[in-house]
Amino acid sequence: MKRYLLPLALVLTLVLSNTAGCMGLIQARESLEAMRGEAEESITVESVSLSHVFDSIEIEPYSNSSTIEVDEGATQIIIYRKVTITGTDSISCFDGGITRYVRATLVDPNGETAWELDECQDVQPITITITPDPTLPIGEWTLSVDARGFGIPGTAAQDSFTVTVSVQNTCIIYPPNDVCS
């Protein structure tokens, strides 16, 4: 038994010295990190949409605005837009866009216009992407729409529009959590 006492004391001294103080904390942290799963990238999208279908046989105005928050995790802004103005396939913007139109702007927190739309005829659905250069301005962005149009209720002859702004955010999820941090 005495011959095992010296090697056992050496091993015990070595283990106790490694787990004491800062060196022990480093080893404990590394072992906990090894037990945790791999971090994953998560993409979330927050959207705001303004749309309207004109359903009066008289020209009616529409005006609305909405805000969307952009934070430091924002990787891009995606804008979807579609405009339908009845009859513009034969008479396109006959009055220069005074009577029937859709005007939209997206303004960043610095007051600069990042995107705008000014249409007085049908516009096919399209998606526009705004990417950071090098980052998107952080804060509240404002989407504003002013429009005028008319429509015959219950028919396909109705002016309409849809403008949707989506902010795509990327974040890292560290297990065991399942939310961005």
C-alpha positions, 0 to 999 in steps of 0.5 A: 500500500505504501508504494501506491501512496507516492504516485497517488499523492502526486496525481492528487497534487497535480489535479488539485493544482490545475483546478485551483484559481484561474487555471481551474476556471479556464478548464471548467469553462472549456469543458462546459463549452464542449458540452454545449451544442454548436451556435446556429445562425438564425434569420428573422423577418419583420414586415410592414405592409400598406395596401388599399383597394379603391371601391368608389366610383368617384376619385378618392384619396388615400394617405397612410404611413407606418414605421419599422424598426431597423437594428444592428442585426439587419442584413437587408431591406426587401420592398415588394410593390404592386400597382393596379390602375384600371384602364392604363393599358389603353390610356397610360397616365393621360393627365400626367398622374394628377388624377390617379396615382400611387406615390410611396417613399421609404425614409431612413432615420437620418431623413434620407429617402432610401426608396420611392415610387411614383406611378400612374399606371399598372406596375407588375409585382417586383421586389427591390432589395436594399443592402447595407453599405456598410450598415443600414442606418439604425432606428425607425424607418418610415413608409409613407403612401399617398394615392388616388384612385377609383373603382366599381365595387364588385368588379375587376375595375378597381384601382389598388396597390400593395407596398410591403417593406420587410427587414431581414435580421441575422443573429446567432443562437447559442444552445440551449437557448432558442432565441437570438441574443 
